[in-house]
């Protein structure tokens, strides 16, 4: 149940800021309210759902400041992870990053926005997967779901072709052992997320709340076995 709801948020089946009804979720997914409550509590800890007393539960909707803070955290973690990965598992890291970068380009050119976003995830995950430091991995897990959701929700932006090109440029620098340049490039690339994926606060937002749009839960499909 938790993973199904998590994927619905990350893959864009539910919109950022959607108000969530426990009753509708339970009916749509064919479960009781108990696992829905548990899933919402778990996803709140992952930052994917905001629970507001007296208001309800909402899919997260970051401000520009939220996104900027997220990018600063990612830069700190990912640059160190990539440095270690290139020291400890250079070939595995490069292979994974190049494959993801190429898959992202193919998906983008085919108009497969979700496929592009997932390849984007794999590109950035490659350094964490190969850095050999569980503390860095655990730190990144604090934000990985939110980052993946932002990528899929914002994957139709024209700037995604620029992001794809930047991935390939980073790989070329790493393959040439120009590590310092690659790290600088990656840092700039990560910080650009705040500009490319940042969400403006519109008139529908209110202090302490979220957009008052109810989720269209009927399209997310039944809970799979």
Secondary structure, 3 states (H helix, E strand, C coil): CHHHHHHHHHCCCCCCCCEECHHHHHHHHCCCHHHHHHHHHHHHHCCCEEEECCCEEEECCCCHHHHHHHHHHHHHHHHHHHHHHHHHCHHHHHHHHHHHHHHHHHHHHCCCHHHHHHHHHHHHHHHHHHCCCHHHHHHHHHHHHHHHHHHHHCCCCCCHHHHHHHHHHHHHHHHCCCHHHHHHHHHHHHHCHHHHHCCCCCCCCCCCCCCCCECCHHHCCCCCC
